[in-house]
Amino acid sequence: MHTMGMAWNQVEKYRELAYVSGFIALAIVLKFFEIPFPLASFLKYDFSGVPLAVLGFKSIKWGVTALPVYYIVSVIAGSDPIGMAMKTLAEASTFIPLVLTYKHLAGRLGFKTAYSLSGAIAIASRTIVMTLANLAVTPFWLMITYPKYYPTYHAAYDFTVKYMPEIAVFNISISLIIVFATLPVYRVLARTGVINE
C-alpha cells in the first residue's frame, strides 16, 4: 500500500507539471498573437493573461511560479525585455487579486457577487499598477529605444503623460476580457476533467 501511495504521488506530481507546462506554453504562444489597440496602435491586445489566470485559479502558487518562466521564454523568443517585464507585471496585477479576492469571497457571497467584486478589484489593480509603472518606466524606455525622438527625459515623460488616458482605457479593456473569460474557461476545464478542482 505504501508503494502504491508513493507511485500515486509521483503520478500527481507529473500531472501537476503537465498542467503548469501546458498553461505556460499556451500563454507564451498567445503572447505572440497581438491585435493593435484602436486608440493607440503601439498598445497590443493578446490573450496570454487568460491561461495564466486559469492556472492561478487552480493554484495561486502555480500561477505566480509561471510568471518568471513566461517572462524568460518570451524574451528568448524575441520580446523586448523591458516591455515584457511590464507585460508580466500587468498580468500579475490582474490575476493575483482576481484569484485571491474570489477565493476569499466565494464562500461568503453568491458566485455572481463574489466574481463581480473580485473582477472589479482586478481591473482596478491592473489599471492603477500599470499607470504608476508606465509613469515610472516608460520615459526611460523611450529614451533608450528611441533616442532620436526622445533625447531627453522631459520629452519622453511628456509623451507618456499625453497617452496615459489611452493606456488606462487599454488596461481596463484587456482586464475586462481576462476577468470575463477566466472563470468560465476554468469551470469548463474542471467539468470536463482537464483540471481537477
C-alpha positions in Angstrom: 0.0 0.0 0.0 2.9 2.3 0.9 4.5 1.7 -2.6 1.2 2.4 -4.3 0.8 5.6 -2.4 4.2 6.7 -3.4 3.5 5.8 -7.0 0.2 7.8 -7.0 2.1 10.8 -5.6 4.6 10.5 -8.5 1.7 10.5 -10.9 0.1 13.5 -9.3 3.5 15.4 -9.5 3.8 14.6 -13.2 0.2 15.7 -13.7 0.9 19.0 -11.9 4.0 19.5 -14.0 1.9 18.9 -17.2 -0.7 21.4 -16.1 1.8 24.1 -15.4 3.9 23.5 -18.5 0.8 23.3 -20.7 -0.7 26.6 -19.5 2.6 28.4 -19.6 3.2 27.2 -23.2 -0.3 28.4 -24.1 0.3 31.8 -22.5 3.6 32.2 -24.4 2.0 31.2 -27.7 -0.9 33.6 -27.2 1.5 36.4 -26.3 2.7 36.5 -29.9 -0.8 36.8 -31.4 -1.3 40.5 -30.9 -4.1 42.9 -32.0 -3.4 46.6 -32.1 -5.5 48.7 -29.7 -7.6 51.1 -31.9 -6.9 54.2 -29.8 -3.1 53.7 -29.7 -1.6 51.1 -32.1 1.6 50.8 -30.0 -0.5 49.1 -27.4 -1.4 45.5 -28.3 -4.1 43.1 -27.1 -3.2 39.5 -26.5 -4.9 36.8 -24.5 -1.9 35.3 -22.7 -3.4 36.5 -19.4 -6.3 34.0 -19.6 -4.2 30.8 -19.3 -2.1 32.4 -16.6 -5.3 33.4 -14.6 -6.8 29.9 -15.1 -3.6 28.4 -13.8 -3.9 30.8 -10.8 -7.4 29.6 -10.1 -6.1 26.0 -10.0 -3.3 27.1 -7.7 -2.1 30.6 -6.9 1.4 29.1 -6.3 1.4 27.7 -9.8 0.2 31.0 -11.3 2.9 33.0 -9.5 5.6 30.4 -10.3 4.6 30.5 -14.0 5.4 34.3 -14.3 9.3 34.1 -14.4 9.1 31.3 -17.0 6.6 33.3 -19.0 8.9 36.2 -18.9 12.2 34.4 -19.7 10.9 32.3 -22.5 9.1 35.2 -24.1 12.3 37.3 -24.0 14.3 34.4 -25.5 11.7 34.2 -28.3 12.2 37.9 -29.1 10.2 40.1 -26.8 11.7 43.3 -25.6 13.0 42.7 -22.0 11.6 45.9 -20.5 8.3 45.7 -22.4 8.0 42.0 -21.3 8.7 42.9 -17.7 5.8 45.4 -17.9 3.6 42.8 -19.5 4.4 40.3 -16.8 3.7 42.9 -14.1 0.3 43.7 -15.8 -0.7 40.0 -15.8 0.4 39.5 -12.2 -1.6 42.6 -11.1 -4.7 41.2 -12.8 -4.9 37.6 -11.9 -3.4 37.6 -8.4 -6.1 40.0 -6.9 -8.8 38.3 -9.1 -8.0 34.8 -7.7 -7.2 35.8 -4.1 -10.3 38.0 -3.7 -12.6 35.5 -5.4 -11.4 32.6 -3.2 -11.9 34.8 -0.1 -15.4 35.9 -1.1 -16.8 32.8 -2.8 -17.7 31.1 0.5 -19.5 34.2 1.9 -21.3 35.6 -1.1 -23.0 34.1 -4.1 -21.0 33.3 -7.2 -22.1 36.3 -9.2 -21.4 38.8 -6.4 -18.1 37.3 -5.5 -16.9 37.2 -9.1 -18.2 40.7 -9.8 -16.4 42.2 -6.8 -13.2 40.3 -7.4 -13.3 41.3 -11.1 -13.7 44.9 -10.2 -10.8 44.7 -7.8 -8.6 43.0 -10.5 -9.5 45.7 -13.1 -8.7 48.5 -10.6 -5.5 46.8 -9.6 -4.1 46.4 -13.1 -5.2 50.0 -14.1 -3.6 51.6 -11.0 -0.4 49.4 -11.0 0.2 49.9 -14.8 -0.5 53.7 -14.6 2.2 54.0 -12.0 4.5 51.6 -13.7 4.2 53.4 -17.1 4.9 56.8 -15.5 8.0 55.4 -13.8 9.4 53.2 -16.6 8.1 54.3 -20.0 10.0 57.6 -20.2 13.4 55.8 -19.7 12.3 53.0 -22.1 11.6 55.7 -24.8 14.9 57.4 -24.2 16.8 54.0 -24.6 14.7 52.7 -27.5 14.0 55.9 -29.5 16.8 58.3 -28.5 16.4 60.2 -31.8 12.8 61.1 -31.0 13.1 61.3 -27.2 16.6 62.6 -26.4 15.6 64.0 -23.0 13.6 62.7 -20.1 11.3 65.7 -20.3 10.3 64.9 -23.9 9.8 61.2 -23.1 7.8 62.0 -20.0 5.5 64.4 -21.8 4.8 61.7 -24.4 4.0 59.2 -21.7 1.6 61.6 -19.9 -0.1 62.5 -23.1 -1.1 58.9 -23.7 -2.0 58.0 -20.1 -5.8 58.1 -20.8 -5.3 55.6 -23.7 -3.1 53.4 -21.6 -5.7 53.4 -18.8 -8.5 52.5 -21.2 -6.4 49.8 -22.7 -5.7 48.2 -19.3 -9.3 48.4 -18.3 -10.5 46.8 -21.5 -7.9 43.9 -21.5 -8.5 43.2 -17.8 -12.3 43.1 -18.5 -11.6 40.4 -21.2 -9.4 38.4 -18.8 -12.0 38.7 -16.0 -14.9 37.6 -18.2 -13.0 34.7 -19.8 -11.1 33.2 -17.0 -13.7 31.6 -14.6 -15.9 30.2 -17.4 -12.9 28.6 -19.0 -11.7 27.3 -15.7 -15.2 25.8 -14.9 -15.4 24.1 -18.3 -12.0 22.6 -17.9 -12.9 21.4 -14.4 -16.2 19.9 -15.6 -14.5 18.0 -18.5 -11.8 16.7 -16.2 -8.9 18.6 -17.7 -8.4 20.3 -14.4 -9.3 18.7 -11.0 -10.9 21.2 -8.7 
